[in-house]
Amino acid sequence: MVRVTGQLDAPLLDIGAVKEDYWERKEILLPSLSRLFKPKGWRRFFYKQQAPKIVIRRLTQSDWSEIEDKNFALRAEMEDDARKMTPIIQKFNVGKELTKLELRQLEEYGISMRPVTYSMLQFIIEEPKMSYDEVTMMMEILDDYDTDTLLSYVSIMTSEKASVMKRIYDKRMQEAEMITQ
């Protein structure tokens, strides 16, 4: 690399990392609902069947607190159930076979988490604006592929928030260690 007098020793900007951390809106196609949006009239000869889309956004801290307030009692129950589910989940992660009773308990735990997921989706979906009942109806109509796609984007958003918070925490801890040394 050629050095120029006065050149800064700084890394080049990685746009991919910036996009990964700070995207605010994401469009998601829902092909399983395309059967409901068939062109009508003479247009059906010229237009293809299109998959509808929804636009999701990153939640603000006030949105998160509102979701937690709305589902406070349910979250308290889920925390109690999570303690019971921890050994089962660890057993599954190790690769051991689960019994029918354990599989049923996991399924029931997933079903009990749905109201929290649906209220989170109510806030995350920006366009079209949906009520809780509309989100519930949409999730019941979607096929497994679209449901998994939508929930994976929601999971990515929440895990990105956690990873950004962890990076900030690690950076602050390094600064505190430098100060104390």
Backbone as a ProteinNet text record, in pm:
[ID]
protein_1_A
[PRIMARY]
MVRVTGQLDAPLLDIGAVKEDYWERKEILLPSLSRLFKPKGWRRFFYKQQAPKIVIRRLTQSDWSEIEDKNFALRAEMEDDARKMTPIIQKFNVGKELTKLELRQLEEYGISMRPVTYSMLQFIIEEPKMSYDEVTMMMEILDDYDTDTLLSYVSIMTSEKASVMKRIYDKRMQEAEMITQ
[TERTIARY]
84.9	0	89.3	53.1	129.1	85.7	184.8	153.7	172.6	84.6	90	109	184.7	207.2	74.3	49.1	-74	-189.9	-165.1	-272.1	-312.8	-440.8	-491.6	-479.7	-445.2	-442	-578.7	-675.4	-811.4	-856.4	-936.8	-986.7	-1088.5	-1101.8	-1202.1	-1340.3	-1436.4	-1573.7	-1633	-1691.4	-1756.2	-1906.8	-1958.9	-2100.4	-2189.4	-2146.1	-2225.7	-2251.2	-2149.5	-2166.5	-2261.1	-2252.4	-2341.9	-2485.5	-2507.3	-2642.8	-2697.2	-2612	-2656.3	-2702.9	-2633.2	-2665.5	-2778.1	-2794.7	-2880.8	-2995.8	-3035.7	-3150.7	-3274.9	-3357.4	-3475.8	-3603.3	-3610.2	-3730.8	-3691.7	-3777.4	-3751.7	-3883.2	-3880.7	-3999.4	-3993.1	-4104.2	-4110.3	-4226.3	-4197	-4301	-4365.1	-4495.8	-4571.9	-4639.2	-4564.4	-4619.4	-4740.1	-4756.7	-4871.4	-5003.4	-4998.4	-5120.7	-5149.3	-5063.9	-5082.4	-5211.7	-5260.3	-5385.9	-5504.3	-5490.2	-5597.4	-5592.9	-5484.9	-5465.5	-5455.9	-5547.1	-5548.2	-5605	-5545.2	-5601.2	-5740.8	-5827.6	-5965.5	-5993.2	-6095.9	-6136.7	-6040.1	-6031.4	-5945.7	-5797.6	-5763.3	-5621.8	-5559.7	-5642.2	-5587.8	-5507.5	-5530.9	-5455.7	-5316.7	-5297.3	-5171.7	-5085.5	-5145.4	-5070.9	-5058	-4943.9	-4921.8	-4975.9	-4992.6	-5032.8	-4915.2	-4938.3	-4829.5	-4842.4	-4726.6	-4723.4	-4732.8	-4824.7	-4832.5	-4711.1	-4685.4	-4572	-4616.4	-4539.1	-4555.8	-4421.9	-4427.2	-4305.8	-4293	-4178.2	-4153.6	-4047.9	-4048.2	-3953.3	-3887.6	-3776.6	-3707.3	-3784.7	-3800.8	-3875.3	-3790.3	-3854	-3786.3	-3796.5	-3724	-3726.8	-3865	-3935.6	-4071	-4166.7	-4147.5	-4229.6	-4205.6	-4078.5	-4046	-4109.7	-4101.4	-4158.9	-4310.9	-4374.2	-4518.8	-4560.1	-4481.9	-4509.6	-4494.6	-4390	-4368.7	-4479	-4524.1	-4633.4	-4763.3	-4787.8	-4911.9	-4919	-4804.8	-4801.2	-4731	-4743.2	-4669.9	-4706.7	-4835.5	-4878.5	-4838.3	-4854.8	-4819.1	-4668.5	-4589.7	-4444.1	-4400.2	-4468.8	-4435.8	-4462	-4573.3	-4603.1	-4498.7	-4460.2	-4363.6	-4227.7	-4188.5	-4060.8	-4062.4	-4175.4	-4186.8	-4177.9	-4247.9	-4243.8	-4105.1	-4035.6	-3902.4	-3804.8	-3820	-3733.3	-3756.2	-3881.6	-3913.2	-3864.4	-3862	-3824.9	-3673	-3596.9	-3451.3	-3386.9	-3417.1	-3355.4	-3394.9	-3519.5	-3564.7	-3490.6	-3475.2	-3405.8	-3259	-3196.5	-3056.8	-3042.7	-3136.2	-3134.2	-3146.2	-3231.3	-3249	-3122.8	-3059.6	-2938.6	-2821.6	-2815.9	-2710.2	-2730.7	-2855	-2883.3	-2951.9	-2996.2	-3066.5	-3210.2	-3267.9	-3405.4	-3502.3	-3605.8	-3705.5	-3823.7	-3883.6	-4001.1	-4124	-4234.3	-4357.2	-4408.3	-4393.7	-4436.5	-4355	-4224.1	-4138.1	-4168.9	-4195.1	-4231.7	-4363.5	-4459.5	-4588	-4571.1	-4483.8	-4458.5	-4396.1	-4301.9	-4241.3	-4345	-4432	-4536.2	-4631.9	-4671.4	-4760.4	-4693	-4563	-4489.8	-4487.2	-4468.2	-4470.7	-4606.3	-4712.7	-4847.8	-4874.4	-4824	-4845.7	-4769.3	-4665.1	-4587.5	-4651.1	-4748.1	-4807	-4862.9	-4935.3	-4986	-4874.7	-4762.2	-4649.8	-4595.3	-4582	-4531.6	-4626.1	-4755.2	-4851.7	-4854.7	-4844	-4841.9	-4713.1	-4602.2	-4478	-4492.6	-4553.9	-4576.2	-4667.5	-4762.8	-4852.1	-4772	-4668.5	-4585.7	-4483.4	-4430.1	-4323.6	-4376.3	-4495.6	-4550.1	-4592.6	-4524	-4550.3	-4653.6	-4642.9	-4737.6	-4784.8	-4906.8	-5022.7	-5038.2	-5091.4	-5113.9	-5218.3	-5189	-5279.5	-5309	-5428.8	-5464.5	-5418	-5431.9	-5391.9	-5471.5	-5602.5	-5687	-5647.3	-5612.6	-5570.8	-5438	-5346.3	-5218.7	-5243.4	-5332.3	-5365.4	-5424	-5515.8	-5577.3	-5472.7	-5383.1	-5279	-5189.1	-5149.8	-5060.4	-5128.7	-5260.2	-5332.2	-5342.3	-5348.4	-5362.2	-5229	-5118.9	-4988.6	-4949.5	-4876.3	-4824.3	-4696.3	-4642.1	-4525.2	-4404.5	-4384	-4268.5	-4273.4	-4389.5	-4401.7	-4395.9	-4454.9	-4449.3	-4305.3	-4232.1	-4092.2	-4009.6	-4036.5	-3963.6	-3988.5	-4115.4	-4150	-4091.5	-4106	-4054.3	-3901.8	-3837	-3690.8	-3643.1	-3714.2	-3677.8	-3697.1	-3804.9	-3827.5	-3715.8	-3676.8	-3568.4	-3436.4	-3411.3	-3289.2	-3287.3	-3403.4	-3410	-3380.8	-3438.9	-3417.7	-3275.9	-3220.3	-3083.5	-2983.1	-3014.3	-2925.4	-2922.1	-3038	-3041.9	-2956.5	-2968.2	-2890	-2740.6	-2703.5	-2561	-2502.6	-2581.1	-2533.6	-2515.5	-2611.4	-2599.9	-2479.7	-2452.1	-2336.3	-2206.4	-2198.8	-2077.9	-2054	-2160.6	-2146.3	-2101.6	-2160	-2122.2	-1975.2	-1932.4	-1792.2	-1698	-1736.2	-1652.9	-1641.8	-1753.2	-1751.3	-1667.5	-1676	-1596.5	-1447.6	-1409.9	-1269.3	-1221.4	-1306.4	-1270.9	-1253.9	-1342.8	-1332.5	-1207.7	-1168.9	-1046.9	-923.7	-927.2	-813.5	-797.3	-909.8	-905.3	-851.8	-893.4	-851.9	-706.6	-648.7	-510.4	-411.6
-117.4	0	123.6	217.1	341.4	433.5	492.8	585.3	727.3	810.2	951.4	1027.9	1133.7	1212.6	1265.5	1240.8	1288.2	1191.6	1072.9	975.2	918.4	901.8	845.7	695.2	637.1	491.4	443.1	449.4	409.5	301.3	207.2	104.1	162.8	97.3	138.6	106.3	186.4	169.7	42.8	-41.6	-164.2	-139.3	-110.8	-77.3	-194.2	-315.9	-432.8	-438.4	-406.9	-407.8	-297.2	-182.7	-71.6	-108.1	-167.1	-206.9	-312.8	-406	-513.1	-457	-359.3	-307.4	-205.9	-131	-14.8	-10.6	-122.3	-113.1	-86.5	-1.5	40.7	-24.4	-47.2	-104.2	-220	-319.5	-435.8	-478.6	-505.6	-554.7	-707.6	-771.3	-917.6	-959.5	-1042.8	-1096.5	-1217.9	-1229.6	-1341.3	-1417.3	-1506.8	-1574	-1662.7	-1708.8	-1796	-1719.6	-1587.3	-1507.6	-1459.6	-1496.5	-1446.7	-1499.2	-1612.6	-1667	-1576.1	-1491.8	-1399.1	-1270.2	-1248.8	-1124.7	-1149.9	-1227.3	-1254.5	-1132.2	-1095.3	-983.7	-1019.6	-921.7	-944.6	-866.8	-907.9	-838.5	-864.2	-766.6	-783.2	-779.5	-730.5	-721.9	-859.5	-958.9	-1091.1	-1147.6	-1095.1	-1142.5	-1081	-964.7	-892	-894.2	-915.8	-910.9	-1049.6	-1073.7	-1200	-1190.5	-1305.5	-1312.2	-1263	-1164.6	-1107	-1143.2	-1162.4	-1190.3	-1057.9	-1048.5	-925.2	-912.5	-791.8	-769.1	-691.7	-705.7	-623.6	-557.4	-445.3	-372.2	-376.8	-427.9	-430.6	-326.6	-282.5	-179.4	-221.8	-157.6	-181.3	-112.5	-180.2	-124.3	-29.5	73.2	165.9	112.6	173.3	129.8	148.5	255.3	276.6	167.8	121.1	10.4	-115.3	-144.5	-263.8	-256	-139.3	-127.1	-140.4	-90.3	-103.4	-249.5	-324.2	-466.5	-540.7	-508.5	-574.3	-540.2	-413.9	-374.9	-445.3	-456.4	-517.3	-665.1	-732	-876.2	-910.8	-826.1	-845	-976.1	-1002.1	-1123.7	-1248.9	-1243.6	-1358.6	-1384.3	-1277.2	-1292.9	-1352.2	-1317.2	-1375.2	-1526.3	-1566.6	-1709.7	-1779.2	-1714.5	-1773.4	-1791.1	-1698.4	-1712.5	-1833.5	-1857	-1977.3	-2103.3	-2102.2	-2217.2	-2234.4	-2123.4	-2131.3	-2204.7	-2185.1	-2257.1	-2408	-2446.3	-2588.4	-2640.9	-2555.7	-2597.8	-2603.3	-2537.8	-2532	-2670.2	-2763.8	-2896.9	-2967.4	-2948.3	-3011.4	-2952.2	-2821.1	-2754.3	-2793.7	-2802.2	-2845.5	-2988.7	-3073.7	-3212.5	-3217.9	-3132.5	-3127	-3073.9	-2971.8	-2913.9	-3012	-3098.8	-3199.6	-3303.7	-3322.6	-3418.3	-3543.2	-3541	-3657.8	-3659	-3776.4	-3795.7	-3748.5	-3672.5	-3625.2	-3721	-3734.5	-3819.5	-3745.6	-3817.6	-3755.9	-3650.4	-3675.4	-3579.5	-3450.8	-3462.8	-3344.9	-3267.3	-3337.5	-3270.7	-3196.3	-3257.2	-3191.4	-3067.9	-3074.9	-2959.4	-2845.1	-2877.4	-2774.7	-2711.4	-2792.3	-2740.5	-2648.9	-2689.7	-2607.1	-2475.6	-2480.8	-2358.8	-2264.5	-2320.3	-2239.3	-2175.9	-2252.2	-2199.1	-2088.2	-2103.1	-2000.2	-1871.7	-1881.2	-1762.2	-1683.8	-1739.8	-1674.3	-1534.4	-1509.5	-1373	-1267.8	-1302.2	-1208.1	-1185.4	-1292.7	-1281.2	-1198.5	-1220.6	-1146.3	-998.3	-967.2	-824.8	-758.7	-834.6	-780.1	-754	-846.7	-827.5	-708.5	-685.2	-570.5	-440.3	-431.8	-311.7	-310.1	-426	-433.3	-406.5	-456.6	-438.3	-292.8	-224.8	-82.3	-59.8	-133.6	-120.8	-258.9	-286.5	-208.1	-214.3	-108.4	-107.2	-212.7	-294.6	-403	-399	-443.1	-460.1	-598.7	-626.1	-756.7	-868.8	-847.4	-950.4	-974.6	-870.4	-886	-960.2	-932.4	-1004.5	-1152	-1181.1	-1319.7	-1390.7	-1323.8	-1382.6	-1406.8	-1310.4	-1324.6	-1444.2	-1458.5	-1567.8	-1703.9	-1709.4	-1834.5	-1872.1	-1772.7	-1797.5	-1833.5	-1777.5	-1800.6	-1947.8	-1991.1	-2128.2	-2130.6	-2249.3	-2265.1	-2187.4	-2185.7	-2117.3	-1967.9	-1904.7	-1761.1	-1728.5	-1814.2	-1792	-1797.7	-1898.8	-1911.5	-1793.5	-1747.7	-1633.1	-1508	-1480.2	-1361	-1366.1	-1479.7	-1490.9	-1490.7	-1537.5	-1531.3	-1387.1	-1304.6	-1162.9	-1094.9	-1128.9	-1073	-1116.9	-1242.4	-1293.8	-1224.3	-1202.9	-1132.2	-992.6	-924.8	-789.1	-786.7	-878.9	-878.7	-922.2	-1018.5	-1061.3	-955	-878.4	-767.7	-664.7	-635.4	-539.1	-588.9	-717.6	-774.6	-772.3	-802.5	-803.3	-662.3	-563.3	-424.8	-382.7	-419.4	-384.9	-454.5	-578.6	-651.7	-585.7	-544.3	-476.1	-346.4	-270.8	-145.7	-174.9	-278.2	-316.3	-358.1	-441.7	-485	-366.4	-273.8	-154.7	-72.2	-54.7	22	-48.4	-181.6	-257.1	-244	-245.1	-226.9	-87.5	14.3	150.2	158	92.1	94.4	23.3	-87.8	-158.5	-73.2	0.8	87.8	199.1	250.2	357.8	306.4	187.4	134.2	87.5	61.2	14.1	126.5
0	0	0	-79.6	-88.6	23	89.1	197.6	149.5	191.5	156.7	286.5	282.1	401.4	453.6	580.2	642.2	629.7	574.4	558.2	694.4	715.1	840.1	837.7	950	962.1	1009.2	919.1	952.2	854.1	901.3	809.5	712.6	598.2	502.2	554.8	515.5	560.6	500.4	583.5	539.8	536.8	417.4	403.1	442.5	416.5	454.3	603.2	682.5	828.1	872.4	805.7	840.5	807.4	690.6	652.2	746.6	789.1	877.3	1010.9	1062.3	1194.9	1194.3	1088.4	1097.9	998	939.7	850.7	933.2	881.7	955.6	904.2	772	712.8	622.5	616.3	532.1	469.5	338.6	269.6	262.9	295.9	295.5	206.3	107.2	19.5	85.5	67.2	122.9	8	-59.2	-176.4	-148.4	-25.6	3.2	-3.7	2.6	-6.2	-148	-244.6	-381.2	-442.2	-396.7	-450.3	-418.7	-316.9	-280.7	-362	-438.6	-512	-662.6	-714.8	-857.8	-930.2	-1045.2	-1122.4	-1173.7	-1175	-1217.7	-1346.5	-1416.4	-1537.8	-1652.1	-1743	-1861	-1824.6	-1706.9	-1665.9	-1643.1	-1617.9	-1588	-1704.8	-1826.6	-1942.2	-1948.8	-1885.5	-1898.5	-1773.3	-1659.3	-1533.8	-1473.2	-1415.1	-1345.9	-1203.6	-1146.4	-1006.5	-922.8	-837.1	-759.2	-612.5	-551.9	-408.1	-332.9	-237.1	-158.2	-67.2	-24.3	64.5	186.7	291.1	410.2	437.1	504.6	540.4	691.1	737.9	881.6	914.6	1037.1	1080.1	1209.8	1238	1363.9	1475.9	1587.1	1698.9	1781.1	1831.7	1922	2064.4	2154.6	2293.4	2354.7	2316.9	2369.6	2319.8	2194.4	2144.1	2224.5	2253.8	2332.8	2470.6	2534.3	2669	2664.2	2557	2544.2	2525.9	2449.3	2430.1	2562.3	2637.1	2766.3	2865.6	2865	2954.6	2918.2	2788.5	2741.2	2778.7	2778	2802.7	2933.9	3034	3158.6	3227.8	3244.3	3315	3237.6	3106.8	3024.5	3028.1	3028.4	3034.1	3167.8	3275.9	3406.6	3405.5	3345.5	3333.9	3246.9	3138.7	3047	3112.8	3199.6	3269.4	3361.9	3428.3	3511.7	3426.4	3312.3	3222.1	3160	3136.1	3074.9	3166.3	3295.9	3389.7	3379	3358	3342.8	3207.6	3107.2	2972.2	2951.5	3035.8	3017.5	3009.1	3098.4	3084.3	2953.7	2910.4	2786.3	2667.1	2666	2555.7	2553.2	2670.3	2675.6	2627	2662	2615.7	2463.3	2407	2261.5	2193.7	2252.3	2193.3	2192.9	2292.1	2297.9	2188.9	2146.7	2040.8	2089.6	2212.8	2266.4	2214.7	2212	2166.2	2275.1	2235.8	2331.2	2334.2	2451.7	2464.6	2410.8	2395	2345.3	2442.5	2571.5	2672.5	2661.2	2644.4	2631.4	2503.8	2395.1	2270	2285.2	2354.8	2376.8	2464.7	2566.2	2651.9	2571.6	2482.3	2397.9	2306.4	2250.8	2161.9	2237.9	2357.6	2439.5	2478.7	2505.5	2537.8	2417	2297.8	2175.7	2152.6	2180.1	2163.8	2265.4	2387.2	2489.6	2458.5	2374.9	2337.9	2223.5	2155.4	2038.1	2065.5	2174.2	2195.5	2202.7	2260.9	2266.7	2126.5	2049.8	1913	1828.4	1840.4	1760.3	1798.2	1927.5	1966.4	1919.1	1916.4	1863.5	1713.9	1641.8	1498.8	1471.8	1559	1543.3	1541	1623.2	1625.8	1512.7	1478	1377.4	1237.5	1205.5	1070.3	1054.6	964.7	943.3	834.1	725.6	615.5	575.6	566.2	608.3	759.9	816.8	960.3	994.9	1094.7	1132	1280.5	1313.2	1453.7	1498.3	1625.5	1680	1613.9	1596.5	1535.1	1389.8	1317.3	1178.1	1168	1261.1	1262.6	1291.3	1386.4	1418.6	1297.6	1227.4	1109.5	1000	979.4	878	909.6	1035	1072.9	1058.1	1076.2	1057.4	909.9	820.7	677.2	613.3	663.5	602.4	607.6	506.1	510.5	594.6	615.4	702.4	650.5	518.8	460.8	489.8	463.8	489	637.8	720.3	865	914.3	868.9	909.3	859.8	737.5	682.8	765.5	792.9	869.6	1010.2	1076.9	1213.4	1216.4	1109.6	1106.8	1094.6	1015.6	1008.8	1143.8	1212.4	1346.3	1440.5	1430.9	1514	1482.1	1353.1	1312.8	1371.4	1365.8	1419.8	1569	1642.6	1787.3	1821.6	1747.6	1776.8	1735.1	1628.1	1591	1701.4	1758.2	1868.1	1983.5	2014	2123	2090.1	1965.7	1930.4	1932.4	1888.1	1895	2040	2125.6	2267.5	2330.5	2290.1	2343.2	2298.9	2170.9	2123.6	2199.6	2223.2	2298.3	2440.5	2501.9	2637.2	2643.2	2546.4	2542.9	2525.5	2440.8	2418	2546.2	2615.6	2741.6	2848	2853	2949.1	2918.8	2791.7	2754.7	2794.2	2772.8	2813.3	2963.9	3039.7	3185.6	3232.5	3167.1	3202.7	3174.3	3063.2	3028.7	3132.4	3179.6	3278.7	3411.2	3452.2	3582.1	3582.3	3466.2	3462.3	3470.4
[MASK]
+++++++++++++++++++++++++++++++++++++++++++++++++++++++++++++++++++++++++++++++++++++++++++++++++++++++++++++++++++++++++++++++++++++++++++++++++++++++++++++++++++++++++++++++++++++

